[in-house]
Amino acid sequence: MPPPPPLEPSPPRSPQKRGRHALVIGGGMAGLLAARILARFFDRVTIVERDLVEASTRTRAGLPQAAHAHVLLQAGHELLQRWFPDMAQELSRRGAVSVDFGCEFVYAMGAGSLTGVASESRAHGVSRPLLDQAVRSLLTRESRIQFRNEAQVVSPLWHRGRIAGARLRLSRGTVTELDADLVIDASGMGCLSNSWLAPAGFAEPELETVRTCAVAVTREFSLPESATPDWKVALIPPSPPDVPRAAIASMIERRRWQVTLFEYGGSSASGKPSEFVSFAESLARPELLRFLREARPLGSPRIQLCPVSIRRRFEHLARYPGGLLPVGDALCAPNPVHAQGLTLAALEARALEETLEGSELTGRNLSEAYFRRCADVIDAAWRFGNLCDLGFSRVEAERPKDARALVGSLRALRERAVADADVARRLLDAVQLCAPLGADRDA
Ligand SMILES: Cc1cc2nc3c(=O)[nH]c(=O)nc-3n(C[C@H](O)[C@H](O)[C@H](O)COP(=O)(O)OP(=O)(O)OC[C@H]3O[C@@H](n4cnc5c(N)ncnc54)[C@H](O)[C@@H]3O)c2cc1C
């Protein structure tokens, strides 16, 4: 690997200083991006991660999903580029594959396949461990950010009804305390800080769930040059009400291909090559089937249960402690079939940035403004996912009265998109979380 480029200066300080120290629980993507934002507003930022985070791109215990295909959607990619101007260079240096979001991204629905037109906007085909590693490496150049690995946050420090830091258990078993003016909970779907609320007299946020009982099976492949498809990233969404199967496929570093197959309601697929092919036969589109017939499997299959998508409605709470904000899967963990989680984490980090910039905002007003902004970006992603997921009768969720009509409108929208370039662009914008569907015009 060529040597890293010269150090970039830390991100410019905001005139709106928010305190001396911010603590981030969790060194996943949401924690890393939040830290990048906090470094503009605090003198020091500490990212506390319970795993040993190695320089290698091996999957670690706290991030089992990293073994599966991870596509960063366009809205997320644009924010990462803004916050890390050296990102493209860093990813290429590590072997990631350049992808044109316009013409090398395919959204392959039963009604037909959509691609955009060739564009200037280059994204990257990359495995999740390598993406995290690149972001972490760019953050280590920032002097205000420190990493504390193999340290588990176990409980909060309270001061006058506010969160004032956290207690950590270190790998040797010793416990230490870190004071902080702001604690960001990026601990993932379990949302560690949720359990801190009730003992301190606060209500927990109501939970919205969509129980898909999905299973993800992933394999990596090599493909002869002659068989390379004309796309590098493919999303094959499920087709309600008949096809509860989906796939994400991406070319990643070292010219490998990563394919994740999803099935709602459990799966019989063990990941054997022959099963992969028969699974692909049952998808709504043939793109993957052609590919798999030529592909040679590498390594062993990885299987993960993804039983439920969850959204915590913090914005509905009347009381919430100061000094604490959740981000990423801790706020909303969408159905991975739609590839939205990383991009939502980036959009929420942008919501954090905009909120911290609001000079008039402190204490309760600050958390209210943050939760409101997050609710807006989550709404668009959550509704788009539900449009598809609630169309399967086996999916358990509270359904709107017009759920059946929504399935019909999704099908009609997909059919129109295949025939009409303007509708196609609006649908792809919604898929990429760049702009929500217009309720009146689209679905
Ligand atoms: C099969 C599958 C495929 C997916 N594909 C995609 C995709 O294509 N595109 C996409 O955008 N998203 C995808 N996702 C979703 C994506 O993985 C998540 O949305 C994303 O990882 C959320 O990031 P996060 O930082 O919020 O949480 P996580 O990535 O879960 O990170 C949480 C971190 O907190 C640490 N931690 C937890 N508790 C503590 C503690 N007490 N103290 C210290 N550290 C702690 C953990 O070790 C971990 O490192 C997929 C998910 C799955 C399951």
The ligand as a Gaussian input file, in Angstrom:
#p B3LYP/6-31G(d) Opt

LIG

0 1
 C      -26.925000      -8.265000       7.134000
 C      -26.858000      -6.769000       7.204000
 C      -26.578000      -6.032000       6.054000
 C      -26.541000      -4.646000       6.106000
 N      -26.297000      -3.952000       4.953000
 C      -26.279000      -2.599000       4.994000
 C      -26.043000      -1.848000       3.803000
 O      -25.873000      -2.380000       2.699000
 N      -26.002000      -0.494000       3.899000
 C      -26.218000       0.146000       5.085000
 O      -26.178000       1.390000       5.121000
 N      -26.466000      -0.532000       6.232000
 C      -26.502000      -1.879000       6.211000
 N      -26.735000      -2.569000       7.367000
 C      -27.022000      -1.812000       8.606000
 C      -25.745000      -1.303000       9.272000
 O      -24.906000      -2.391000       9.564000
 C      -26.082000      -0.540000      10.572000
 O      -27.107000       0.384000      10.328000
 C      -24.860000       0.197000      11.106000
 O      -23.855000      -0.730000      11.467000
 C      -25.217000       1.052000      12.324000
 O      -24.050000       1.668000      12.813000
 P      -23.936000       2.072000      14.360000
 O      -22.600000       2.719000      14.501000
 O      -25.157000       2.806000      14.775000
 O      -23.980000       0.715000      15.168000
 P      -22.941000      -0.524000      15.113000
 O      -22.334000      -0.601000      13.764000
 O      -23.710000      -1.693000      15.624000
 O      -21.810000      -0.099000      16.141000
 C      -22.008000      -0.064000      17.528000
 C      -20.636000      -0.105000      18.201000
 O      -20.804000       0.157000      19.604000
 C      -19.962000      -0.730000      20.326000
 N      -20.533000      -0.837000      21.671000
 C      -21.757000      -1.351000      21.997000
 N      -21.950000      -1.261000      23.323000
 C      -20.848000      -0.657000      23.850000
 C      -20.482000      -0.286000      25.181000
 N      -21.264000      -0.528000      26.232000
 N      -19.278000       0.312000      25.372000
 C      -18.443000       0.550000      24.293000
 N      -18.761000       0.206000      23.023000
 C      -19.943000      -0.395000      22.796000
 C      -19.994000      -2.019000      19.509000
 O      -18.890000      -2.845000      19.791000
 C      -19.952000      -1.457000      18.077000
 O      -18.635000      -1.257000      17.637000
 C      -26.774000      -3.967000       7.338000
 C      -27.035000      -4.699000       8.497000
 C      -27.081000      -6.082000       8.430000
 C      -27.404000      -6.853000       9.692000

